[in-house]
Amino acid sequence: MVAEATKDARGVAQQFARDSGSRVGAIRSASQGYFSIEDVDSYTPDIKRVRVVTTIDYALEK
């Protein structure tokens, strides 16, 4: 899950960089602030909802 969140963050950073005429540089900082696993509802306790909040700061370079 963390790998998927990191991949998604890099994809967003790359789009932002393209839109601003830059390119994505190195990760400046990263943190995982929130992780939860909950039942989707009380009728299906075998199905879970997982939430991961990851913050990654990338350097943008010309």
N, C-alpha and C positions, 0 to 999 in steps of 0.2 A: 504494500500500500504506500509506503513512504517513497519507494522508487517511482511509482506511478505519479504521485503528487509532485515529485521533483521533475519528472519528465514533462508534466503539464505546465509547471511553472516556467521551465525553459522555453517551451513552445510559445507561451504568452510573451515572455521577454523577447524572443526572436521576432514576433510580430510587431511588438512595440518598437524594437530597434529598426526594423525595415521601414516602418511608418515615419520614423524620425531621421532616416538616412544614416543610421549608425549600425554597429554590429555588437553582439553580446560578448562581453569579456568574461573575466573570472567571477566566481561567486565571492561577494564581499562579506556576506554573513548569512547564516541560516539558523532557523529555530523551528522546533515543533512545539506549538503552544497548546494544542487541544487534541485529544483523542477520545472518542466515545464509541461504545457498542451498546445498542439498545434494541429491544423488541420492536418490530414494525408496528404491531398492535397486540392487544391481549388475546386475540383469537389465533394468532400464528406465532407462538413463541419460538419456533424453530427457524424463523426468518428474521434476520437481524439487519439493522441499519447501522452502518459504520461511518463515522465522520472523522476526518483528519484535517487539521488546519496546520499548514506549513507556510512559513514566511521565508522567502529567499530573496536577497538583494544581489543583483548582478551589476557589474560595471558595464556601462555602455561606452564604446570606443568608436572613433571616426574611422 
